[in-house]
Amino acid sequence: MTIKRQAYIVGAFEHPTRKAPDKSVAQLHAESAAGALKDAGLTKDDVDGYFCAGDAPGLGPLALADYMNLKLRHLDSTDLGGCSYIAHVAHAAEAIAAGRCTVALITLAGRPRSEGHSGTNARPVVGNVPDATWEAPFGPVTPNIYGLCAMRHMHEFGTTSEQLAWIKVAASHHAQYNEHAMLRDVVTVEDVVNSPMISDPLHRLDCCVVSDGGGALIVTSEAIAKTLNRPLVRVLGAGESYKGQAAGAVDLTYSGAVWSGPPAWEMAGVKPADIKYASIYDSFTITVLMQLEDLGFCKKGEGGKFVSDGNLISGVGKLPFNTDGGGLCNNHPANRGGITKVIEAVRQLRGEAHPKVQVPNCDIALAHGTGGFLGSRHGSATLIMERI
Amino acid sequence: MADHVFVAPPASPESAAFYAAAKEGKFLIGKCTGTGKYFWYPRAVSPFDFGPTTMEPASGKGVIYSYSVMRRVSPPFSIAYVTLDEGPTMMTSIVDCDFDALKVGQKVTLVWKPSADGTPVPCFTPA
């Protein structure tokens, strides 16, 4: 069974809030779901498959499925961290192709900003996590684990802070046109490298925002998609994997994209040069750079050169990326950016991105993400989509 | 400035012998009985063949594979991966040093530091 051309993304909605102290997390999920269904032209009663991940409060998908009072014949709470929702699109396509559901709802939401979560705070140690007894003493928070990757990349390949800064510069050029973006000011390479050091070699402006918010997607069959009055965007290829420490054979120079990418390219039958627009998970600038290399947009070690001089800016460079401003400037709801990656790719494929950043004739797009911690253990998901 | 406080390692049946040895100043790493290969972190089930394992004394010598100094807390602290002479690379912290002078590839040697509950944790310092 292949999922190539078997499933259509007919609804995509990004919650406009970036700070929601007066809303519950469940409410943000449900409001996002309602937005995506309205976008698709479907109703709550059409949904028969539900997908969510670790941001969903309660046991797996159960509490939210019940809060939304859904009637379901398929549930999936696969958690690969922030890229889960990219994988969920593929899982939904599989379920649809297998006849286990016909209208799949994927939701994400959270309030880390209102709840005062910061990436520099230690995450609570959860009982029985096997690595915690060995690693918790050393304070692996978020920026320092990504800093380890950036430091090694600089050592191996001569990558510079200025090159990493270009990734933020490109995101800021796009965010200026997004009325909902948290950070709309265009920044320069100098602004990034002169911002305070958070965890060497990553500066404040190498880091994504912390935002409240949510998003939702609707995936369905060809038969239903063709009854809806929406541009047709369908799944062309997908892959997922993870990368860990390999029992001590640590190699921080590459990400799980080296495994999630190839099956997606092969299934889709396209190559990096065919991609008109790419959503690339941008928890930090280094995340983007490594994933671009690992997906084959440039050679390993040449990511710094590839992202420089505006190459990721829509209308300027060869690979327009994260035209909503990405996690670096726009939104990183629940500290998980995967769903917004798919949403902006769908906007681009539909021709519904902001006119200032819309890629002309955007017929093939990619959304890719990592989840968890790039420098210790992370999930990886790749999705290639086409407009017909 | 107060010293950085290391979080106490959460207890685990799989690390009890390691931290008991640490209290006597002995540094152990995992070894797969079936393949004879060393690994990190230690665990009861071999990550190579799912067979039995032991914990064996190690030299405590290695080189910095990568490091990052968290500057947004006071005092700053380092996190690092150190590649041991025995082969495996482990997450740790570089201590008793000038953070601004650290280099990838630098030789380091093991030093025990007390964590919040007194349990010694394996850190490294420039050799």
Interface residues (C-beta under 8 A of the other chain):
Chain A: T120 A122 V125 G127 N128 P130 D131 A132 T133 W134 E135 A136 P137 F138 G139 P140 V141 P143 N144 I145 G147 L148 C149 A150 M151 R152 H155 P196 M197 I198 S199 D200 P201 L202 Q245 A247 G248 A249 V250 L252 G375 S376
Chain B: F6 V7 A8 P9 P10 A11 S12 E14 S15 G30 Y38 F39 W40 Y41 P42 R43 P47 F48 Y65 S66 Y67 S68 V69 M70 R71 R72 V73 F77 I79 A80 Y81 T83 G87 P88 T89 M90 M91 T92 S93 V104 G105 S115 V121
